[in-house]
Amino acid sequence: MLQEVGNTDLVWAQFERSLTEVFGQQLFTVLAYDEASSRLGRLHSNRLDINPIGGLKRVTQSRWSDHVLRRGEVFVGSTREDIKGVFSEYEVLWSIGCESVLNIPVRKNGVTLGTMNLLGKAGLYDDADIGLALVFAQLAVSPLEDQVQRLRGLEDPDFMEQV
């Protein structure tokens, strides 16, 4: 498993609570990113039924991966079509009312360590305070750093979703 049960579980739960108060998301996930292996690993989810902890994704060349992972820019998707363009499981997300997304890259010294992902109703993040989102991202650097090292040490499963 990518994340061992411990203090980071409490940290992500507090992030979730605080981000919900500010941004009002329905779905919150945290992913660690290892550029060397081109993988994302899920560290936290408030919907384990659709986004289990420990799930791995293979990162492919895409507009989203270039924008968020390589350039480290926040991605705001406002519509169902935006969700469809980014997530292979878009129909599941639509079924729980997630029609917009705020992907917040977590970076240190110009290197992306992971993302915090907030999903909610259509248009929810159109007027989001991106500066505040980036403050949350900086607070997430420390708990994400050691998780990237763990991600590097994992073997590839037989199947990995692609983003």
N, C-alpha and C positions, 0 to 999 in steps of 0.2 A: 504494500500500500504506500502511496506517495507521502501521505502525511500521517505521522504517528499521533495518537491522541495525547494531548498535552496542553500547555498554556496557549499555543497558537489557536486552538479551537476557541478559547475564550476571547482572544484578540479579534478573531474574525467575527465572532458573534457581536462584539461591541461595535466593530466597524459597521456591520449590518444594521444594527439598531440606530446608530447615528446617521448613517446614510439614508435610512428610511425616513427619519425625521426631517431631513433636509430635502431629499429628492423624491420620496414617496414611491419607490420601486416595488414591484410585486415579486420579482425574481432577482436574487443577488448571488453572483458567483465570483470566486477568486481563482485565477489561473496563474501558475508559475510558468515562465518561459525560458527555455534553454535554446539559444540561437545555434549553438554548436550541433545539437542533435535535431534541430527544427521540430521541437515538440512543445506542446502546452500540457500541463497536468493540473487537474482540478483539485484545489485545496479546500474549498468551502462552497457550499450551496445551501440555500434555504429551501430547496425543493429536491430532496434526495431521490424522489420518485422519478424525476425526469433528468436530473443532473447529478449522478452519484459522485461522491468524493473519490479521488483516485483515478478517474477516467483520464485517458490520454488522447491527445489530438495531434495529428501530423500537420505541420504548418506548410502550406503550399504558397506559391507566388500568387498573390491576389492584391486587388486594390486595398482591401481591408488590412491584410498583413503588412503591406508596405506603409500604409498610413499609421497604424497603431503600433505595430511591433518594431518596424525598422526606423521610422521617423519619430516615433514617440508622441504622436498627436492624438488628442481626444477625438473619438468618433461619435457623432450624433446621428442616429437613424430615427426618422420621425414617423415612418409609415410601415404598413405590412410588407410592401415591396422592398423597403430597406432591410427588414428582417429577413426576407427571403433571399436577398442578395448576399447575406453574411452567414446565415445559419442553415446547415443542412437539415436540422430538425425544426424548421420554421413552422410546419403544421402543428406540431406539439406546442410550440410557443404561442401560436395564434389561439389554440384551443384553451389556453389558460389566461387569455386576455393580454398577452404581451405583443404589442404592435409597435413599440419604439425601443431604442437602446441607447445607452450611454456607456461606451467603453473607455475606461480611464487607464492609460498606461502607467505603470509604476516603474520609474527609472532612477538609476544612480550613475552619476558621471557619464551620462549619455548612453547608457546601456539599459535596455528594457529587461526588467526582472519578471514582469508579469502584468496582468490586467485585473482590474476590478470592473465587473460587468453588471450594469443595472438595466433591467427591462421592465416596461410598464405599458400603460395604455397609449394609444396613438398620440403623438405630439407632446408627450409628457416632458421631454427634455429640450424642447425648442427654445425655451428661455432659461435653461439651466445656468447656474453660476459656475462656469468652467474654471475660473480661478479657485473657487472653493473646492471643486472636485480635485484639482491638482494639489491642494494642501492635503487632502485626504490621501492622495497618492504618495506624497512624501512621508507621511506617517506610516505608510505600509511598507516602506523600504526594508526596515530591519526584520520584520517577521517573514518577508519574502526571500531574503538573501540565502538563508540556509536551505530553503526548499528547492531553490534552483540546483544546488549541489546534489540533493537527493534525486532530483529528476534526471540528472546526468547519469546516475548510477543504475537506473532501472533498465531492464531489457525491454525491447519492443514486444508488445503483445501480438497475437496472431492477426488482430484487426485493429485499426485505429481510424476513427473519424477524421476527416480532413477539413481544415479551415483555410 
